[in-house]
Amino acid sequence: MLENIAARLRVTPEALKEELRTFFVTTVGTLLYCVGTVFFIKPAMLPNTGVMGVCLFLNYLSDIPLGLSNAVFNFALFLFAYKMLPKRFFYWTLYSTVLMSLGMEFFARFPAPVIADRMLLVVVAAVLHGIALATVFSGGGSTGGIDIVCVAVRRKTGVELGNISMLLNFAVILLFFWVVSVENVVYGLLLSYITSLVMNGDLRAFSSRKEAMIITSEAELVRNYIVYTLHRGVTIFDARGGFNAAPRHVLITLLAPRQEILLKLFLKEHDPNAFLRLSVASEVLGKGFQKWEE
């Protein structure tokens, strides 16, 4: 069925699977972000960073709906940057932004849970936001806001705007001194810090892989398992032992965490004399893994 749909759309089944995965993770991540904002951050009047921080500031100040202000600000940013953004990033970020604006208004109809412990509330909101942002980023898009400008300028000029983004976010936090207590501003800073930790940790989990180097005399057996069972590519080198000069083969492959365990079990059962070295590849770009930046 998937092949028929791909043929009608004139794309490969692999490309269609990738876009369906992106649709799923972007939808889940965006809705999680809405839940964290509407049910935990807004009721406690906590600050936040970026465009959503400005939207919360306006909401606390004059009760402007979050969905409306988020849509207006992001629409303006899209007009500024759309010609400089990669097409795929643009469309998925646009989808996330529209879904977020609708999601904010939808979830606002439901009562927020009552959490008396302010610290617990901050941690829950930060974890939800961190997981949400990492999930959306793993699909190749973003939730909009300052990310749009940073990606556009980096693509156009090659200049990284990490420091500028940090300063802009800090300036947004300062706005909240006008509408919330100093205690809430401090909690807002803590919220942003924990969100960043969770997001970075999840992003590493999404993009990191294990590099396996196998030294074996059963190269064909191991190769067939990697290629046809694990469905991973493998590179083979001829080698010889330094101690006895016996001929050996070196196989190198990149695996997901679950596949690493399967490979260990296979070698233990079928090639116990093999030598296996595993190392962490913090980022892997290319076919079958993370796409090269467009």
KOLVEXGU-988720 format. One record per residue (C-alpha): residue in three letters; x negated, y negated, z; residue number from 1. Coordinates in steps of 0.1 Angstrom, whole numbers, plus 5000, padded with zeros to 4 digits. Last residue first. Layout:
N
{code->ALA x->X y->Y z->Z pos->NUM}
...
# end
This chain:
294
{code->GLU x->4802 y->4788 z->5029 pos->294}
{code->GLU x->4784 y->4800 z->5060 pos->293}
{code->TRP x->4773 y->4836 z->5054 pos->292}
{code->LYS x->4799 y->4861 z->5066 pos->291}
{code->GLN x->4795 y->4880 z->5098 pos->290}
{code->PHE x->4791 y->4918 z->5093 pos->289}
{code->GLY x->4799 y->4942 z->5065 pos->288}
{code->LYS x->4781 y->4922 z->5039 pos->287}
{code->GLY x->4758 y->4896 z->5054 pos->286}
{code->LEU x->4748 y->4878 z->5086 pos->285}
{code->VAL x->4739 y->4895 z->5119 pos->284}
{code->GLU x->4735 y->4875 z->5151 pos->283}
{code->SER x->4721 y->4885 z->5185 pos->282}
{code->ALA x->4705 y->4916 z->5172 pos->281}
{code->VAL x->4700 y->4936 z->5204 pos->280}
{code->SER x->4675 y->4965 z->5203 pos->279}
{code->LEU x->4678 y->5002 z->5202 pos->278}
{code->ARG x->4649 y->5027 z->5197 pos->277}
{code->LEU x->4657 y->5063 z->5189 pos->276}
{code->PHE x->4631 y->5091 z->5185 pos->275}
{code->ALA x->4644 y->5123 z->5170 pos->274}
{code->ASN x->4637 y->5157 z->5186 pos->273}
{code->PRO x->4673 y->5161 z->5198 pos->272}
{code->ASP x->4685 y->5161 z->5162 pos->271}
{code->HIS x->4720 y->5176 z->5160 pos->270}
{code->GLU x->4735 y->5173 z->5195 pos->269}
{code->LYS x->4716 y->5144 z->5211 pos->268}
{code->LEU x->4714 y->5127 z->5177 pos->267}
{code->PHE x->4752 y->5128 z->5174 pos->266}
{code->LEU x->4758 y->5116 z->5209 pos->265}
{code->LYS x->4734 y->5087 z->5205 pos->264}
{code->LEU x->4750 y->5077 z->5172 pos->263}
{code->LEU x->4785 y->5077 z->5187 pos->262}
{code->ILE x->4773 y->5054 z->5215 pos->261}
{code->GLU x->4758 y->5029 z->5191 pos->260}
{code->GLN x->4790 y->5031 z->5170 pos->259}
{code->ARG x->4810 y->5017 z->5199 pos->258}
{code->PRO x->4786 y->4988 z->5203 pos->257}
{code->ALA x->4787 y->4979 z->5166 pos->256}
{code->LEU x->4757 y->4991 z->5146 pos->255}
{code->LEU x->4729 y->4979 z->5125 pos->254}
{code->THR x->4706 y->5004 z->5107 pos->253}
{code->ILE x->4670 y->5013 z->5104 pos->252}
{code->LEU x->4658 y->5048 z->5095 pos->251}
{code->VAL x->4621 y->5059 z->5098 pos->250}
{code->HIS x->4611 y->5091 z->5082 pos->249}
{code->ARG x->4584 y->5115 z->5093 pos->248}
{code->PRO x->4554 y->5134 z->5079 pos->247}
{code->ALA x->4531 y->5148 z->5105 pos->246}
{code->ALA x->4498 y->5129 z->5110 pos->245}
{code->ASN x->4493 y->5147 z->5144 pos->244}
{code->PHE x->4490 y->5117 z->5168 pos->243}
{code->GLY x->4498 y->5087 z->5145 pos->242}
{code->GLY x->4529 y->5104 z->5131 pos->241}
{code->ARG x->4537 y->5098 z->5094 pos->240}
{code->ALA x->4560 y->5073 z->5077 pos->239}
{code->ASP x->4584 y->5071 z->5048 pos->238}
{code->PHE x->4610 y->5043 z->5052 pos->237}
{code->ILE x->4647 y->5045 z->5051 pos->236}
{code->THR x->4673 y->5016 z->5052 pos->235}
{code->VAL x->4708 y->5023 z->5064 pos->234}
{code->GLY x->4743 y->5009 z->5056 pos->233}
{code->ARG x->4771 y->5016 z->5079 pos->232}
{code->HIS x->4803 y->5037 z->5075 pos->231}
{code->LEU x->4799 y->5054 z->5108 pos->230}
{code->THR x->4809 y->5088 z->5094 pos->229}
{code->TYR x->4797 y->5086 z->5057 pos->228}
{code->VAL x->4767 y->5063 z->5059 pos->227}
{code->ILE x->4754 y->5069 z->5094 pos->226}
{code->TYR x->4761 y->5106 z->5094 pos->225}
{code->ASN x->4747 y->5111 z->5060 pos->224}
{code->ARG x->4715 y->5092 z->5069 pos->223}
{code->VAL x->4710 y->5113 z->5100 pos->222}
{code->LEU x->4712 y->5146 z->5081 pos->221}
{code->GLU x->4691 y->5133 z->5052 pos->220}
{code->ALA x->4664 y->5120 z->5075 pos->219}
{code->GLU x->4659 y->5152 z->5095 pos->218}
{code->SER x->4622 y->5147 z->5103 pos->217}
{code->THR x->4631 y->5117 z->5125 pos->216}
{code->ILE x->4622 y->5082 z->5137 pos->215}
{code->ILE x->4654 y->5063 z->5143 pos->214}
{code->MET x->4655 y->5025 z->5146 pos->213}
{code->ALA x->4688 y->5012 z->5157 pos->212}
{code->GLU x->4697 y->4975 z->5157 pos->211}
{code->LYS x->4726 y->4968 z->5180 pos->210}
{code->ARG x->4750 y->4940 z->5171 pos->209}
{code->SER x->4759 y->4906 z->5183 pos->208}
{code->SER x->4786 y->4885 z->5166 pos->207}
{code->PHE x->4818 y->4891 z->5186 pos->206}
{code->ALA x->4800 y->4897 z->5219 pos->205}
{code->ARG x->4779 y->4866 z->5214 pos->204}
{code->LEU x->4811 y->4846 z->5207 pos->203}
{code->ASP x->4827 y->4860 z->5239 pos->202}
{code->GLY x->4798 y->4848 z->5260 pos->201}
{code->ASN x->4798 y->4814 z->5244 pos->200}
{code->MET x->4835 y->4810 z->5249 pos->199}
{code->VAL x->4834 y->4821 z->5285 pos->198}
{code->LEU x->4805 y->4798 z->5294 pos->197}
{code->SER x->4821 y->4768 z->5275 pos->196}
{code->THR x->4854 y->4773 z->5292 pos->195}
{code->ILE x->4837 y->4774 z->5326 pos->194}
{code->TYR x->4820 y->4741 z->5319 pos->193}
{code->SER x->4852 y->4724 z->5305 pos->192}
{code->LEU x->4873 y->4735 z->5336 pos->191}
{code->LEU x->4845 y->4723 z->5359 pos->190}
{code->LEU x->4847 y->4689 z->5343 pos->189}
{code->GLY x->4884 y->4689 z->5346 pos->188}
{code->TYR x->4882 y->4699 z->5383 pos->187}
{code->VAL x->4860 y->4669 z->5388 pos->186}
{code->VAL x->4885 y->4647 z->5370 pos->185}
{code->ASN x->4913 y->4662 z->5392 pos->184}
{code->GLU x->4894 y->4652 z->5424 pos->183}
{code->VAL x->4889 y->4617 z->5410 pos->182}
{code->SER x->4926 y->4614 z->5408 pos->181}
{code->VAL x->4946 y->4611 z->5375 pos->180}
{code->VAL x->4957 y->4584 z->5351 pos->179}
{code->TRP x->4929 y->4558 z->5346 pos->178}
{code->PHE x->4901 y->4581 z->5357 pos->177}
{code->PHE x->4913 y->4603 z->5328 pos->176}
{code->LEU x->4895 y->4582 z->5302 pos->175}
{code->LEU x->4862 y->4594 z->5315 pos->174}
{code->ILE x->4869 y->4629 z->5303 pos->173}
{code->VAL x->4873 y->4616 z->5268 pos->172}
{code->ALA x->4839 y->4598 z->5270 pos->171}
{code->PHE x->4823 y->4631 z->5280 pos->170}
{code->ASN x->4839 y->4649 z->5250 pos->169}
{code->LEU x->4825 y->4622 z->5227 pos->168}
{code->LEU x->4790 y->4625 z->5243 pos->167}
{code->MET x->4790 y->4663 z->5239 pos->166}
{code->SER x->4801 y->4659 z->5203 pos->165}
{code->ILE x->4773 y->4635 z->5197 pos->164}
{code->ASN x->4748 y->4659 z->5212 pos->163}
{code->GLY x->4760 y->4688 z->5191 pos->162}
{code->LEU x->4762 y->4668 z->5159 pos->161}
{code->GLU x->4737 y->4688 z->5138 pos->160}
{code->VAL x->4727 y->4668 z->5107 pos->159}
{code->GLY x->4726 y->4687 z->5074 pos->158}
{code->THR x->4742 y->4656 z->5057 pos->157}
{code->LYS x->4774 y->4668 z->5040 pos->156}
{code->ARG x->4778 y->4702 z->5057 pos->155}
{code->ARG x->4768 y->4689 z->5091 pos->154}
{code->VAL x->4791 y->4659 z->5086 pos->153}
{code->ALA x->4821 y->4681 z->5078 pos->152}
{code->VAL x->4814 y->4707 z->5105 pos->151}
{code->CYS x->4811 y->4681 z->5132 pos->150}
{code->VAL x->4841 y->4661 z->5120 pos->149}
{code->ILE x->4864 y->4691 z->5120 pos->148}
{code->ASP x->4850 y->4704 z->5153 pos->147}
{code->ILE x->4861 y->4671 z->5169 pos->146}
{code->GLY x->4897 y->4682 z->5166 pos->145}
{code->GLY x->4907 y->4714 z->5148 pos->144}
{code->THR x->4914 y->4748 z->5165 pos->143}
{code->SER x->4886 y->4764 z->5145 pos->142}
{code->GLY x->4881 y->4787 z->5115 pos->141}
{code->GLY x->4859 y->4817 z->5106 pos->140}
{code->GLY x->4878 y->4845 z->5123 pos->139}
{code->SER x->4852 y->4846 z->5152 pos->138}
{code->PHE x->4859 y->4809 z->5158 pos->137}
{code->VAL x->4896 y->4816 z->5166 pos->136}
{code->THR x->4887 y->4844 z->5191 pos->135}
{code->ALA x->4859 y->4823 z->5207 pos->134}
{code->LEU x->4884 y->4794 z->5212 pos->133}
{code->ALA x->4911 y->4816 z->5227 pos->132}
{code->ILE x->4887 y->4835 z->5250 pos->131}
{code->GLY x->4873 y->4803 z->5264 pos->130}
{code->HIS x->4907 y->4786 z->5266 pos->129}
{code->LEU x->4922 y->4816 z->5285 pos->128}
{code->VAL x->4892 y->4819 z->5308 pos->127}
{code->ALA x->4892 y->4781 z->5315 pos->126}
{code->ALA x->4929 y->4781 z->5323 pos->125}
{code->VAL x->4926 y->4810 z->5347 pos->124}
{code->VAL x->4895 y->4795 z->5364 pos->123}
{code->VAL x->4911 y->4761 z->5368 pos->122}
{code->LEU x->4943 y->4776 z->5383 pos->121}
{code->LEU x->4923 y->4797 z->5407 pos->120}
{code->MET x->4905 y->4766 z->5419 pos->119}
{code->ARG x->4938 y->4747 z->5424 pos->118}
{code->ASP x->4952 y->4774 z->5446 pos->117}
{code->ALA x->4990 y->4766 z->5447 pos->116}
{code->ILE x->4998 y->4784 z->5415 pos->115}
{code->VAL x->5034 y->4780 z->5403 pos->114}
{code->PRO x->5039 y->4795 z->5369 pos->113}
{code->ALA x->5051 y->4770 z->5342 pos->112}
{code->PRO x->5088 y->4769 z->5333 pos->111}
{code->PHE x->5095 y->4776 z->5296 pos->110}
{code->ARG x->5105 y->4750 z->5270 pos->109}
{code->ALA x->5069 y->4737 z->5268 pos->108}
{code->PHE x->5060 y->4770 z->5252 pos->107}
{code->PHE x->5077 y->4761 z->5220 pos->106}
{code->GLU x->5064 y->4725 z->5218 pos->105}
{code->MET x->5028 y->4735 z->5223 pos->104}
{code->GLY x->5032 y->4764 z->5199 pos->103}
{code->LEU x->5044 y->4741 z->5171 pos->102}
{code->SER x->5014 y->4718 z->5175 pos->101}
{code->MET x->4991 y->4748 z->5179 pos->100}
{code->LEU x->5005 y->4766 z->5148 pos->99}
{code->VAL x->4999 y->4735 z->5127 pos->98}
{code->THR x->4963 y->4731 z->5140 pos->97}
{code->SER x->4956 y->4769 z->5136 pos->96}
{code->TYR x->4968 y->4768 z->5100 pos->95}
{code->LEU x->4948 y->4737 z->5092 pos->94}
{code->THR x->4917 y->4754 z->5107 pos->93}
{code->TRP x->4924 y->4784 z->5085 pos->92}
{code->TYR x->4927 y->4763 z->5054 pos->91}
{code->PHE x->4897 y->4741 z->5060 pos->90}
{code->PHE x->4874 y->4769 z->5071 pos->89}
{code->ARG x->4882 y->4788 z->5039 pos->88}
{code->LYS x->4877 y->4757 z->5017 pos->87}
{code->PRO x->4844 y->4746 z->5033 pos->86}
{code->LEU x->4848 y->4711 z->5046 pos->85}
{code->MET x->4835 y->4679 z->5030 pos->84}
{code->LYS x->4866 y->4671 z->5009 pos->83}
{code->TYR x->4888 y->4676 z->5040 pos->82}
{code->ALA x->4869 y->4653 z->5063 pos->81}
{code->PHE x->4888 y->4620 z->5067 pos->80}
{code->LEU x->4923 y->4632 z->5057 pos->79}
{code->PHE x->4917 y->4662 z->5080 pos->78}
{code->LEU x->4908 y->4639 z->5109 pos->77}
{code->ALA x->4940 y->4619 z->5104 pos->76}
{code->PHE x->4961 y->4651 z->5103 pos->75}
{code->ASN x->4943 y->4662 z->5135 pos->74}
{code->PHE x->4953 y->4631 z->5153 pos->73}
{code->VAL x->4989 y->4632 z->5142 pos->72}
{code->ALA x->4995 y->4669 z->5148 pos->71}
{code->ASN x->4979 y->4668 z->5183 pos->70}
{code->SER x->5000 y->4638 z->5192 pos->69}
{code->LEU x->5033 y->4655 z->5182 pos->68}
{code->GLY x->5025 y->4689 z->5198 pos->67}
{code->LEU x->5014 y->4673 z->5231 pos->66}
{code->PRO x->5047 y->4653 z->5234 pos->65}
{code->ILE x->5041 y->4617 z->5245 pos->64}
{code->ASP x->5048 y->4615 z->5283 pos->63}
{code->SER x->5034 y->4579 z->5286 pos->62}
{code->LEU x->5002 y->4581 z->5306 pos->61}
{code->TYR x->5001 y->4618 z->5314 pos->60}
{code->ASN x->5010 y->4627 z->5278 pos->59}
{code->LEU x->4986 y->4601 z->5264 pos->58}
{code->PHE x->4957 y->4616 z->5284 pos->57}
{code->LEU x->4968 y->4652 z->5274 pos->56}
{code->CYS x->4966 y->4642 z->5237 pos->55}
{code->VAL x->4932 y->4626 z->5242 pos->54}
{code->GLY x->4920 y->4658 z->5259 pos->53}
{code->MET x->4935 y->4679 z->5231 pos->52}
{code->VAL x->4914 y->4658 z->5207 pos->51}
{code->GLY x->4882 y->4667 z->5225 pos->50}
{code->THR x->4879 y->4675 z->5262 pos->49}
{code->ASN x->4903 y->4683 z->5290 pos->48}
{code->PRO x->4916 y->4666 z->5321 pos->47}
{code->LEU x->4939 y->4683 z->5346 pos->46}
{code->MET x->4974 y->4671 z->5353 pos->45}
{code->ALA x->4983 y->4703 z->5372 pos->44}
{code->PRO x->5013 y->4709 z->5350 pos->43}
{code->LYS x->4993 y->4701 z->5319 pos->42}
{code->ILE x->4963 y->4725 z->5325 pos->41}
{code->PHE x->4981 y->4757 z->5335 pos->40}
{code->PHE x->5012 y->4765 z->5316 pos->39}
{code->VAL x->5010 y->4741 z->5286 pos->38}
{code->THR x->4972 y->4742 z->5281 pos->37}
{code->GLY x->4964 y->4778 z->5288 pos->36}
{code->VAL x->4995 y->4790 z->5269 pos->35}
{code->CYS x->4986 y->4768 z->5239 pos->34}
{code->TYR x->4951 y->4782 z->5238 pos->33}
{code->LEU x->4964 y->4817 z->5239 pos->32}
{code->LEU x->4987 y->4808 z->5210 pos->31}
{code->THR x->4957 y->4796 z->5190 pos->30}
{code->GLY x->4936 y->4827 z->5197 pos->29}
{code->VAL x->4964 y->4851 z->5188 pos->28}
{code->THR x->4972 y->4834 z->5156 pos->27}
{code->THR x->4936 y->4829 z->5146 pos->26}
{code->VAL x->4927 y->4865 z->5155 pos->25}
{code->PHE x->4956 y->4879 z->5134 pos->24}
{code->PHE x->4952 y->4857 z->5104 pos->23}
{code->THR x->4915 y->4863 z->5103 pos->22}
{code->ARG x->4921 y->4901 z->5104 pos->21}
{code->LEU x->4945 y->4897 z->5075 pos->20}
{code->GLU x->4919 y->4876 z->5056 pos->19}
{code->GLU x->4892 y->4903 z->5062 pos->18}
{code->LYS x->4916 y->4931 z->5051 pos->17}
{code->LEU x->4924 y->4912 z->5019 pos->16}
{code->ALA x->4888 y->4907 z->5011 pos->15}
{code->GLU x->4881 y->4945 z->5016 pos->14}
{code->PRO x->4911 y->4954 z->4995 pos->13}
{code->THR x->4896 y->4933 z->4967 pos->12}
{code->VAL x->4915 y->4903 z->4954 pos->11}
{code->ARG x->4939 y->4897 z->4925 pos->10}
{code->LEU x->4969 y->4890 z->4947 pos->9}
{code->ARG x->4989 y->4918 z->4930 pos->8}
{code->ALA x->4958 y->4941 z->4932 pos->7}
{code->ALA x->4954 y->4933 z->4969 pos->6}
{code->ILE x->4991 y->4942 z->4975 pos->5}
{code->ASN x->4987 y->4975 z->4957 pos->4}
{code->GLU x->4955 y->4983 z->4976 pos->3}
{code->LEU x->4972 y->4976 z->5009 pos->2}
{code->MET x->5000 y->5000 z->5000 pos->1}
# end
